[in-house]
Amino acid sequence: MSRKVTKAIFPVAGLGTRFLPATKSIPKEIMTLVDRPLIQYAIDEARAAGIKEFIFVTSRGKGALEDYFDHAHELESNLKKAGKTGLLDTLRKTNMESGAIAYIRQHKALGLGHAVWCARRLLADDEAFAVILTDDVIMGEPPCLQQMIEAYGETGGSMVATMEVPEEKASAYGVLDVDEDMGAIVRAKGMVEKPALGSAPSNLAVIGRYILAPTVMQNLNKLKQGSGGEIQLTDAIADEINAGRDVYGLRFRGQRFDCGSKAGFLQATVAFGLERDELRDEFLDFLHGITAMRRAAE
């Protein structure tokens, strides 16, 4: 098996109910942090890691997501005529080459593992692949998936991105049971999906970046129901460990924002807004003013 990873799966079939009513008419993945939709952050991260083929697992109502990556010839022409070269360059970065994106439908919401399994026919039997969850937006340099690709080149096996979480929050994640801690990289001896409060084997939570051996897809072929009656990707990765194959966790360098929650989305908006030179000063003045008003009212 080659350790070169060039394909990534993006499970984007969710309904985004936590963001209703906005998601009544637009896919959650199109919602913007500053001026870039969530999906663009994920695509840019994948490109930086050397991903060449992008597999979207979608559902009904995601047409706007597909249109986003298409060429907007009339808009490009108008920007060109107006001499707005900066905006034209920005727009062209959203375009994808013909054949670079594939769209697969997940007809039933049966869990993350099932969503990944839906893409099985677009992968070779001996091909490792990446999985990116667009709800998890990570601010880091180099980007998180690039860090993982570099580490995976040394370790092989399968790899998940991990971060330390407080014990009381571990039950919201898949959690690693650590066999060997090597600093940035840990070797796992088990994984537990959403452990009961106080029973987590460690404080290392799995977040939405994966590099998976082809045998993980074979494990998913069993379509075993796990936590919540869904087909869990975590269970398929745990099967790798049970079979004696290596699974690693990478403590990535960067800050993760849970943009599947309203609070996390707002936090990410502030963080990415403050990263922009043209917005920082005015935005900071506004934030300081709001903070001062709240303190005065207390």
Summary of the structure (lengths in Angstrom):
residues: 298
radius of gyration: 20.1
end to end distance: 61.5
largest distance: 62.9
contacts: 919
relative contact order: 0.15
helix: 42%
strand: 23%
